[in-house]
Amino acid sequence: MTAATIAGGAVSEPVDSERRTPTQADYFDAARRILPGGAFGSYALPEDVGLVIRKGAGPRLQNVDGRWYIDYVCGAGALILGHAHPSIVEAARDQVGEGLHFFGNLHEPALRLAARLVEIVPCAEKLIFSTTGSEATAYALRLARAHTGRDKILKFEGAFHGNHDYSIFSIAPSALSNYPHGRPDSAGVPRPLHDTVLVAPYNDLETVRRIVEAERADLAAIIVEPVQRIVFPHPDFLPGLRKICDDNDVRLVFDEVVTGFRLGLGGAQAYYGVTPDLASYGKIVGGGGPLSCVAGRAEIIDLADPARRGEPAFVYVNGTLHGNPVAAAAGLASLEMLERPGVYEELHATSVAFLAECQAIIDRHRLPALAAGEASLWQILFLDVPPASHADLMRQDTARARALDLELLRNGVCVLPNVRRFTSLVHAPAEYEDTLGALDAACRAIA
């Protein structure tokens, strides 16, 4: 039997057969007909390893056929407390009973969350709420352009800042850019932006300085992922960006959609000791729900003050779901857990020990690969040294890395091939032991 349609929220049953629970194959069949590529976005796994998820519980996912997987995707890193954490579930459920969605007025959950975020985030004198990480980076760049009166933005090759037109340049180029000129990764990007979005190599302060000094009359901001995918900054890189921005009157924007509340309560700003002018945060501020924000200097954030409408520098910020109360309640519950003493020290130490055991298995199979990572971010790369830029990542054997990741999926470990992954506070010894067994089998399969 194959599913005929998806209707009423479930795959429909054929009228001429016994009723049965739809299988994962049924859902994939329906997805191919109604979704581009049978996927929700840019990730489409082969069906023999792909998941149609029924539910998540702690560090694991269950597909619609009932098979459980250990999850290292973790909602793109936001689910640092795992799936369906009791405190978050309770907070969200209670708020749903008080109101699922408000618009046009202040409300208590988001105000309480905003107050906590301003206390926690080093750069936050004030903030604005948004709904997604992409919106947050788009608003941050709009604020920076308004504050400086300039149009150009400098980003880094291989960096991902969301799905809007200003971010979709040189995310995954197959050839190095002709700096500072990048290439859009999507059709439909307006031609003028090709000269408005500049590109530099990550961890290369000399090239950044050269571009900024040449473009400073038109350059509004540098936007950077403090940890770019799985590439970590050299000790002088983020401080160097801060100095270059200060020397040239350019705004520094941290994209903390991933690093915020994952590297530590103060995010990358506290972890690396560098304070940007603006910082963008994504779903982790909503406990994994639909909430994001831009935090930063008051004089910049205040450009979005509704009372300034009509002024030349007024920045329009508005969204029906901005400050969603259910996500705000979930975010408050998440922060309460993350503020407990020793939480991050335990997470980081456990993750580093896990990576060392992964490396031991890789070495035992004599694979030319690294269990690369820091804190709770990790990935297995077919490189001989940790990458310092996107150019280094381009050198790895991506086909072999993908083959290993597909074998991990076949052995019950949920990862996205050739994409960074995460550990969480609820990954326990049992999950790590099962993962190491799966890695051993995956290495044996491709060795």
Kinemage of the C-alpha trace (Angstrom):
@kinemage 1
@onewidth
@group {chain A} dominant
@subgroup {mainchain}
@vectorlist {calphas} color= white
{ca met a 1} P 0.000 0.000 0.000
{ca thr a 2} L 1.178 3.536 -0.740
{ca ala a 3} L -0.394 6.662 0.681
{ca ala a 4} L -2.722 8.464 -1.690
{ca thr a 5} L -2.616 11.890 -0.100
{ca ile a 6} L -1.900 13.675 3.102
{ca ala a 7} L -5.216 14.940 4.380
{ca gly a 8} L -6.522 15.911 7.760
{ca gly a 9} L -3.023 15.832 9.195
{ca ala a 10} L -2.314 12.149 8.457
{ca val a 11} L -1.517 10.003 5.460
{ca ser a 12} L -4.866 8.782 4.216
{ca glu a 13} L -5.723 5.091 4.132
{ca pro a 14} L -6.910 3.418 0.916
{ca val a 15} L -10.583 2.621 1.084
{ca asp a 16} L -10.170 -0.892 -0.348
{ca ser a 17} L -7.746 -2.363 2.173
{ca glu a 18} L -7.545 -3.061 5.867
{ca arg a 19} L -6.777 -0.008 7.922
{ca arg a 20} L -3.203 0.131 9.135
{ca thr a 21} L -0.749 2.645 10.445
{ca pro a 22} L 1.072 4.464 7.601
{ca thr a 23} L 4.740 3.568 7.332
{ca gln a 24} L 7.718 5.815 6.785
{ca ala a 25} L 7.718 4.721 3.124
{ca asp a 26} L 4.123 5.959 2.805
{ca tyr a 27} L 5.077 9.361 4.172
{ca phe a 28} L 8.087 9.632 1.872
{ca asp a 29} L 5.873 8.762 -1.085
{ca ala a 30} L 3.443 11.550 -0.158
{ca ala a 31} L 6.264 14.012 0.548
{ca arg a 32} L 7.749 13.526 -2.925
{ca arg a 33} L 4.452 14.590 -4.471
{ca ile a 34} L 3.749 17.697 -2.406
{ca leu a 35} L 7.156 19.060 -1.307
{ca pro a 36} L 10.081 20.090 -3.548
{ca gly a 37} L 12.507 17.200 -3.358
{ca gly a 38} L 10.324 15.617 -0.686
{ca ala a 39} L 11.972 17.861 1.917
{ca phe a 40} L 11.145 20.793 4.185
{ca gly a 41} L 14.284 22.699 3.225
{ca ser a 42} L 17.769 22.099 1.866
{ca tyr a 43} L 18.353 18.704 3.509
{ca ala a 44} L 17.016 15.629 1.721
{ca leu a 45} L 18.499 12.323 2.840
{ca pro a 46} L 18.313 9.116 0.815
{ca glu a 47} L 15.166 7.266 1.814
{ca asp a 48} L 17.035 4.236 3.117
{ca val a 49} L 18.522 6.421 5.872
{ca gly a 50} L 16.072 9.338 6.034
{ca leu a 51} L 13.727 9.884 8.966
{ca val a 52} L 10.097 10.855 9.234
{ca ile a 53} L 10.029 11.762 12.903
{ca arg a 54} L 7.163 10.861 15.201
{ca lys a 55} L 8.559 12.315 18.417
{ca gly a 56} L 11.636 13.320 20.364
{ca ala a 57} L 12.442 12.369 23.941
{ca gly a 58} L 15.582 13.589 25.684
{ca pro a 59} L 18.571 12.799 23.449
{ca arg a 60} L 16.653 10.506 21.093
{ca leu a 61} L 14.243 10.640 18.157
{ca gln a 62} L 11.677 8.063 17.092
{ca asn a 63} L 10.618 7.660 13.488
{ca val a 64} L 7.077 6.756 12.426
{ca asp a 65} L 8.092 3.088 12.141
{ca gly a 66} L 9.050 3.067 15.811
{ca arg a 67} L 12.842 3.009 15.453
{ca trp a 68} L 14.815 5.156 17.895
{ca tyr a 69} L 17.885 7.232 16.976
{ca ile a 70} L 20.411 9.115 19.082
{ca asp a 71} L 20.049 12.745 18.025
{ca tyr a 72} L 23.070 14.971 17.440
{ca val a 73} L 21.262 17.472 15.213
{ca cys a 74} L 19.540 18.848 18.321
{ca gly a 75} L 17.282 21.246 16.440
{ca ala a 76} L 20.318 22.881 14.768
{ca gly a 77} L 21.912 23.178 18.205
{ca ala a 78} L 19.049 24.910 20.002
{ca leu a 79} L 17.905 21.879 22.006
{ca ile a 80} L 20.705 21.990 24.545
{ca leu a 81} L 18.284 20.411 27.056
{ca gly a 82} L 17.167 17.738 24.603
{ca his a 83} L 13.676 17.026 23.340
{ca ala a 84} L 10.563 17.546 25.443
{ca his a 85} L 12.394 18.590 28.601
{ca pro a 86} L 9.802 18.436 31.405
{ca ser a 87} L 10.399 22.010 32.587
{ca ile a 88} L 10.047 23.423 29.079
{ca val a 89} L 6.987 21.301 28.306
{ca glu a 90} L 5.296 22.447 31.514
{ca ala a 91} L 6.081 26.117 30.902
{ca ala a 92} L 4.847 25.987 27.307
{ca arg a 93} L 1.713 24.050 28.228
{ca asp a 94} L 0.862 26.520 31.003
{ca gln a 95} L 1.307 29.462 28.651
{ca val a 96} L -0.850 27.886 25.938
{ca gly a 97} L -3.636 27.860 28.516
{ca glu a 98} L -3.104 31.588 29.059
{ca gly a 99} L -2.790 32.508 25.401
{ca leu a 100} L -1.077 31.061 22.351
{ca his a 101} L -0.445 34.285 20.472
{ca phe a 102} L -0.783 38.035 21.045
{ca phe a 103} L -0.005 40.913 18.713
{ca gly a 104} L 0.256 44.676 18.984
{ca asn a 105} L 0.636 44.813 22.764
{ca leu a 106} L 3.256 44.041 25.369
{ca his a 107} L 2.842 40.842 27.347
{ca glu a 108} L 4.402 39.438 30.483
{ca pro a 109} L 6.352 36.347 29.303
{ca ala a 110} L 8.356 38.215 26.664
{ca leu a 111} L 8.997 41.165 28.980
{ca arg a 112} L 10.352 38.842 31.642
{ca leu a 113} L 12.539 37.104 29.086
{ca ala a 114} L 13.815 40.411 27.669
{ca ala a 115} L 14.864 41.542 31.145
{ca arg a 116} L 16.821 38.325 31.701
{ca leu a 117} L 18.501 38.512 28.306
{ca val a 118} L 19.687 42.066 28.919
{ca glu a 119} L 21.220 40.863 32.192
{ca ile a 120} L 22.931 37.867 30.595
{ca val a 121} L 24.134 39.020 27.150
{ca pro a 122} L 27.315 41.138 27.434
{ca cys a 123} L 26.525 43.544 24.567
{ca ala a 124} L 22.822 43.907 25.412
{ca glu a 125} L 21.827 47.364 26.573
{ca lys a 126} L 18.513 46.857 24.788
{ca leu a 127} L 17.014 44.294 22.408
{ca ile a 128} L 14.318 43.703 19.838
{ca phe a 129} L 12.443 40.442 19.414
{ca ser a 130} L 11.993 38.620 16.122
{ca thr a 131} L 10.892 35.113 15.174
{ca thr a 132} L 13.773 33.321 13.412
{ca gly a 133} L 17.546 33.504 13.290
{ca ser a 134} L 17.340 34.683 9.696
{ca glu a 135} L 15.121 37.583 10.737
{ca ala a 136} L 17.510 38.442 13.553
{ca thr a 137} L 20.542 38.712 11.275
{ca ala a 138} L 18.516 40.643 8.688
{ca tyr a 139} L 17.393 43.154 11.327
{ca ala a 140} L 20.921 43.448 12.731
{ca leu a 141} L 22.312 44.332 9.309
{ca arg a 142} L 19.466 46.784 8.682
{ca leu a 143} L 20.202 48.482 12.018
{ca ala a 144} L 23.918 48.663 11.223
{ca arg a 145} L 23.247 50.194 7.801
{ca ala a 146} L 20.869 52.739 9.312
{ca his a 147} L 23.263 53.656 12.122
{ca thr a 148} L 26.186 54.279 9.780
{ca gly a 149} L 24.318 55.517 6.720
{ca arg a 150} L 26.299 53.031 4.616
{ca asp a 151} L 25.169 50.080 2.513
{ca lys a 152} L 27.914 47.467 2.302
{ca ile a 153} L 28.330 44.425 4.548
{ca leu a 154} L 31.388 42.196 4.966
{ca lys a 155} L 30.808 38.517 5.722
{ca phe a 156} L 33.088 35.481 5.711
{ca glu a 157} L 33.408 32.756 3.131
{ca gly a 158} L 31.566 29.639 4.267
{ca ala a 159} L 29.486 31.489 6.882
{ca phe a 160} L 25.746 30.958 7.126
{ca his a 161} L 23.616 33.851 8.384
{ca gly a 162} L 20.165 32.712 7.321
{ca asn a 163} L 18.074 32.670 4.179
{ca his a 164} L 17.686 36.372 3.285
{ca asp a 165} L 19.325 38.031 0.306
{ca tyr a 166} L 22.130 39.724 2.266
{ca ser a 167} L 23.243 36.404 3.753
{ca ile a 168} L 23.054 34.024 0.826
{ca phe a 169} L 26.534 34.768 -0.574
{ca ser a 170} L 29.484 32.331 -0.522
{ca ile a 171} L 27.879 29.954 1.966
{ca ala a 172} L 29.310 26.829 0.342
{ca pro a 173} L 31.310 27.877 -2.724
{ca ser a 174} L 32.996 25.153 -4.740
{ca ala a 175} L 35.888 27.508 -5.542
{ca leu a 176} L 37.500 30.238 -3.481
{ca ser a 177} L 36.127 33.735 -3.940
{ca asn a 178} L 37.925 36.565 -5.652
{ca tyr a 179} L 37.951 38.605 -2.437
{ca pro a 180} L 36.056 40.734 -1.694
{ca his a 181} L 33.655 39.502 -4.385
{ca gly a 182} L 31.497 36.501 -3.592
{ca arg a 183} L 28.830 34.582 -5.453
{ca pro a 184} L 25.201 34.088 -4.442
{ca asp a 185} L 24.201 30.550 -3.509
{ca ser a 186} L 20.682 31.035 -4.836
{ca ala a 187} L 18.936 32.340 -7.889
{ca gly a 188} L 16.708 35.338 -7.373
{ca val a 189} L 19.215 37.495 -5.466
{ca pro a 190} L 19.048 41.108 -6.733
{ca arg a 191} L 22.011 42.059 -8.883
{ca pro a 192} L 22.916 45.208 -6.852
{ca leu a 193} L 23.614 43.031 -3.806
{ca his a 194} L 26.459 41.326 -5.662
{ca asp a 195} L 28.483 44.509 -5.085
{ca thr a 196} L 26.959 45.252 -1.664
{ca val a 197} L 27.891 42.025 0.141
{ca leu a 198} L 31.655 41.623 0.433
{ca val a 199} L 33.444 38.390 1.343
{ca ala a 200} L 36.666 37.631 3.218
{ca pro a 201} L 38.357 34.415 4.398
{ca tyr a 202} L 37.740 33.515 8.040
{ca asn a 203} L 40.717 33.789 10.427
{ca asp a 204} L 42.564 36.080 7.985
{ca leu a 205} L 42.868 39.484 9.671
{ca glu a 206} L 45.220 40.892 7.042
{ca thr a 207} L 42.732 40.376 4.222
{ca val a 208} L 39.916 41.742 6.379
{ca arg a 209} L 41.926 44.855 7.192
{ca arg a 210} L 42.765 45.438 3.538
{ca ile a 211} L 39.114 45.148 2.467
{ca val a 212} L 37.803 47.319 5.300
{ca glu a 213} L 40.310 50.095 4.704
{ca ala a 214} L 39.491 50.107 0.996
{ca glu a 215} L 35.717 50.046 1.538
{ca arg a 216} L 35.209 51.940 4.814
{ca ala a 217} L 33.457 54.904 3.211
{ca asp a 218} L 30.656 52.520 2.177
{ca leu a 219} L 30.996 49.716 4.754
{ca ala a 220} L 28.386 49.479 7.511
{ca ala a 221} L 29.308 46.278 9.325
{ca ile a 222} L 31.244 43.072 9.594
{ca ile a 223} L 29.038 40.106 10.457
{ca val a 224} L 30.715 36.979 11.790
{ca glu a 225} L 29.830 33.626 13.272
{ca pro a 226} L 32.203 33.534 16.260
{ca val a 227} L 32.488 29.815 15.518
{ca gln a 228} L 31.948 29.437 11.784
{ca arg a 229} L 30.257 26.074 11.288
{ca ile a 230} L 33.005 23.792 12.696
{ca val a 231} L 35.861 26.317 12.222
{ca phe a 232} L 37.009 27.879 15.482
{ca pro a 233} L 38.638 31.326 15.691
{ca his a 234} L 42.353 31.830 16.170
{ca pro a 235} L 43.037 33.566 19.514
{ca asp a 236} L 43.664 36.932 17.868
{ca phe a 237} L 40.876 36.797 15.272
{ca leu a 238} L 37.804 38.086 17.119
{ca pro a 239} L 39.778 40.705 19.096
{ca gly a 240} L 41.356 41.717 15.795
{ca leu a 241} L 37.938 42.189 14.188
{ca arg a 242} L 36.897 44.355 17.117
{ca lys a 243} L 39.947 46.588 16.633
{ca ile a 244} L 39.520 46.828 12.854
{ca cys a 245} L 35.901 47.895 13.334
{ca asp a 246} L 36.847 50.460 15.976
{ca asp a 247} L 39.650 51.870 13.849
{ca asn a 248} L 37.366 52.298 10.828
{ca asp a 249} L 34.031 53.243 12.437
{ca val a 250} L 32.419 49.991 11.291
{ca arg a 251} L 29.902 48.026 13.369
{ca leu a 252} L 30.757 44.513 14.544
{ca val a 253} L 27.859 42.043 14.464
{ca phe a 254} L 28.087 38.611 16.078
{ca asp a 255} L 25.772 35.973 14.686
{ca glu a 256} L 25.163 34.026 17.906
{ca val a 257} L 22.251 32.008 16.559
{ca val a 258} L 24.289 28.868 17.317
{ca thr a 259} L 26.893 29.970 19.869
{ca gly a 260} L 24.481 31.921 22.069
{ca phe a 261} L 23.743 29.977 25.288
{ca arg a 262} L 25.621 26.988 23.872
{ca leu a 263} L 29.245 27.974 24.475
{ca gly a 264} L 28.115 29.373 27.820
{ca leu a 265} L 25.438 31.527 29.370
{ca gly a 266} L 27.133 34.614 27.926
{ca gly a 267} L 27.607 32.959 24.529
{ca ala a 268} L 30.672 33.528 22.388
{ca gln a 269} L 30.993 37.069 23.707
{ca ala a 270} L 31.816 35.804 27.184
{ca tyr a 271} L 33.597 32.653 25.984
{ca tyr a 272} L 36.058 34.633 23.842
{ca gly a 273} L 35.959 37.932 25.736
{ca val a 274} L 34.979 40.127 22.783
{ca thr a 275} L 31.895 42.378 22.856
{ca pro a 276} L 30.236 43.248 19.526
{ca asp a 277} L 28.007 46.231 18.781
{ca leu a 278} L 25.083 43.946 17.918
{ca ala a 279} L 24.384 40.239 18.310
{ca ser a 280} L 21.712 38.045 16.753
{ca tyr a 281} L 20.169 35.109 18.581
{ca gly a 282} L 17.864 32.388 17.295
{ca lys a 283} L 15.542 29.697 18.563
{ca ile a 284} L 17.588 28.849 21.639
{ca val a 285} L 16.232 32.023 23.311
{ca gly a 286} L 12.787 30.442 22.955
{ca gly a 287} L 13.789 27.071 24.369
{ca gly a 288} L 13.877 25.777 20.789
{ca gly a 289} L 10.626 27.509 19.839
{ca pro a 290} L 9.923 30.246 17.248
{ca leu a 291} L 11.678 33.198 18.867
{ca ser a 292} L 14.815 35.215 18.174
{ca cys a 293} L 16.247 38.613 19.034
{ca val a 294} L 18.843 41.252 18.253
{ca ala a 295} L 20.679 42.654 21.260
{ca gly a 296} L 23.164 45.492 21.369
{ca arg a 297} L 24.034 49.089 22.033
{ca ala a 298} L 21.030 51.188 23.016
{ca glu a 299} L 21.742 53.954 20.511
{ca ile a 300} L 21.554 51.392 17.677
{ca ile a 301} L 18.576 49.376 18.940
{ca asp a 302} L 16.664 52.607 19.619
{ca leu a 303} L 16.582 53.305 15.889
{ca ala a 304} L 13.635 50.865 15.915
{ca asp a 305} L 11.667 52.986 18.401
{ca pro a 306} L 8.154 53.379 16.894
{ca ala a 307} L 8.124 57.008 18.051
{ca arg a 308} L 10.894 57.689 15.507
{ca arg a 309} L 8.745 56.673 12.557
{ca gly a 310} L 9.226 59.272 9.820
{ca glu a 311} L 12.812 60.096 10.819
{ca pro a 312} L 15.495 59.363 8.186
{ca ala a 313} L 17.246 56.781 10.400
{ca phe a 314} L 14.099 55.006 11.635
{ca val a 315} L 14.385 51.203 11.272
{ca tyr a 316} L 11.199 49.253 10.687
{ca val a 317} L 10.932 46.137 12.864
{ca asn a 318} L 7.642 44.287 13.072
{ca gly a 319} L 6.343 40.738 12.967
{ca thr a 320} L 3.114 39.071 13.987
{ca leu a 321} L 4.949 36.417 15.985
{ca his a 322} L 7.736 38.603 17.411
{ca gly a 323} L 7.998 37.895 21.135
{ca asn a 324} L 5.721 34.842 20.936
{ca pro a 325} L 4.480 34.173 24.506
{ca val a 326} L 4.705 30.375 24.362
{ca ala a 327} L 8.288 30.473 23.097
{ca ala a 328} L 9.134 33.179 25.653
{ca ala a 329} L 7.827 30.993 28.469
{ca ala a 330} L 9.860 28.061 27.119
{ca gly a 331} L 12.927 30.295 26.892
{ca leu a 332} L 12.602 31.385 30.517
{ca ala a 333} L 12.326 27.763 31.631
{ca ser a 334} L 15.405 26.864 29.580
{ca leu a 335} L 17.466 29.706 31.051
{ca glu a 336} L 16.575 28.599 34.575
{ca met a 337} L 18.133 25.218 33.838
{ca leu a 338} L 21.199 26.685 32.116
{ca glu a 339} L 21.912 29.036 35.025
{ca arg a 340} L 22.572 26.165 37.415
{ca pro a 341} L 26.184 26.049 38.650
{ca gly a 342} L 28.509 23.765 36.722
{ca val a 343} L 26.144 23.078 33.819
{ca tyr a 344} L 28.500 24.183 31.055
{ca glu a 345} L 31.619 22.773 32.675
{ca glu a 346} L 29.944 19.362 32.772
{ca leu a 347} L 28.691 19.612 29.194
{ca his a 348} L 32.052 20.677 27.798
{ca ala a 349} L 34.062 18.086 29.736
{ca thr a 350} L 31.748 15.254 28.723
{ca ser a 351} L 31.816 16.332 25.091
{ca val a 352} L 35.615 16.577 24.968
{ca ala a 353} L 35.933 13.088 26.476
{ca phe a 354} L 33.438 11.732 23.937
{ca leu a 355} L 35.413 13.243 21.053
{ca ala a 356} L 38.621 11.663 22.338
{ca glu a 357} L 36.947 8.234 22.290
{ca cys a 358} L 35.654 8.903 18.780
{ca gln a 359} L 39.194 9.730 17.658
{ca ala a 360} L 40.502 6.506 19.200
{ca ile a 361} L 38.023 4.470 17.136
{ca ile a 362} L 38.891 6.395 13.949
{ca asp a 363} L 42.597 5.805 14.562
{ca arg a 364} L 42.021 2.101 15.249
{ca his a 365} L 40.476 1.780 11.778
{ca arg a 366} L 43.331 3.856 10.321
{ca leu a 367} L 41.016 6.359 8.710
{ca pro a 368} L 42.561 9.737 7.800
{ca ala a 369} L 39.963 11.683 9.775
{ca leu a 370} L 39.573 13.965 12.780
{ca ala a 371} L 36.921 14.045 15.465
{ca ala a 372} L 37.043 17.844 15.371
{ca gly a 373} L 35.351 20.176 17.787
{ca glu a 374} L 35.347 22.209 20.962
{ca ala a 375} L 32.912 22.683 23.824
{ca ser a 376} L 29.747 20.840 22.644
{ca leu a 377} L 30.177 21.318 18.867
{ca trp a 378} L 31.723 18.492 16.844
{ca gln a 379} L 32.056 16.839 13.454
{ca ile a 380} L 34.120 14.071 11.860
{ca leu a 381} L 36.254 15.555 9.087
{ca phe a 382} L 38.527 13.801 6.645
{ca leu a 383} L 41.398 16.217 7.250
{ca asp a 384} L 44.797 15.922 8.897
{ca val a 385} L 44.557 19.132 10.932
{ca pro a 386} L 41.612 21.167 12.288
{ca pro a 387} L 40.288 23.629 9.685
{ca ala a 388} L 41.014 27.343 9.986
{ca ser a 389} L 38.842 28.505 7.082
{ca his a 390} L 36.383 27.361 4.453
{ca ala a 391} L 39.361 26.767 2.148
{ca asp a 392} L 40.552 24.059 4.547
{ca leu a 393} L 37.127 22.409 4.558
{ca met a 394} L 37.220 22.337 0.770
{ca arg a 395} L 40.315 20.114 0.978
{ca gln a 396} L 38.595 17.306 2.831
{ca asp a 397} L 37.272 14.122 1.216
{ca thr a 398} L 33.612 15.115 1.474
{ca ala a 399} L 32.418 11.983 -0.330
{ca arg a 400} L 34.062 9.739 2.249
{ca ala a 401} L 32.845 11.918 5.121
{ca arg a 402} L 29.311 11.675 3.751
{ca ala a 403} L 29.636 7.899 3.424
{ca leu a 404} L 30.643 7.670 7.087
{ca asp a 405} L 27.728 9.851 8.156
{ca leu a 406} L 25.258 7.750 6.164
{ca glu a 407} L 26.581 4.664 7.914
{ca leu a 408} L 26.058 6.379 11.267
{ca leu a 409} L 22.427 6.930 10.276
{ca arg a 410} L 22.066 3.276 9.300
{ca asn a 411} L 23.378 2.400 12.751
{ca gly a 412} L 20.894 4.565 14.622
{ca val a 413} L 22.774 7.871 15.011
{ca cys a 414} L 20.968 10.944 13.656
{ca val a 415} L 23.356 13.374 11.963
{ca leu a 416} L 23.124 15.461 8.816
{ca pro a 417} L 25.903 14.408 6.437
{ca asn a 418} L 28.799 16.874 6.285
{ca val a 419} L 27.079 19.193 8.768
{ca arg a 420} L 28.225 20.188 12.259
{ca arg a 421} L 26.566 18.398 15.179
{ca phe a 422} L 26.013 18.928 18.882
{ca thr a 423} L 25.916 17.185 22.216
{ca ser a 424} L 23.365 18.135 24.844
{ca leu a 425} L 22.976 18.106 28.599
{ca val a 426} L 20.799 14.991 28.375
{ca his a 427} L 23.184 12.827 26.352
{ca ala a 428} L 24.136 10.243 28.965
{ca pro a 429} L 26.745 7.444 29.101
{ca ala a 430} L 24.287 5.052 27.429
{ca glu a 431} L 23.937 7.362 24.403
{ca tyr a 432} L 27.672 7.894 24.117
{ca glu a 433} L 28.364 4.164 24.399
{ca asp a 434} L 25.797 3.368 21.696
{ca thr a 435} L 27.224 6.118 19.485
{ca leu a 436} L 30.749 4.770 19.804
{ca gly a 437} L 29.490 1.328 18.822
{ca ala a 438} L 27.753 2.831 15.794
{ca leu a 439} L 30.904 4.749 14.856
{ca asp a 440} L 32.954 1.573 15.072
{ca ala a 441} L 30.537 -0.170 12.702
{ca ala a 442} L 30.482 2.851 10.349
{ca cys a 443} L 34.290 2.999 10.213
{ca arg a 444} L 34.466 -0.721 9.506
{ca ala a 445} L 31.964 -0.316 6.672
{ca ile a 446} L 33.953 2.349 4.827
{ca ala a 447} L 37.525 1.441 5.802
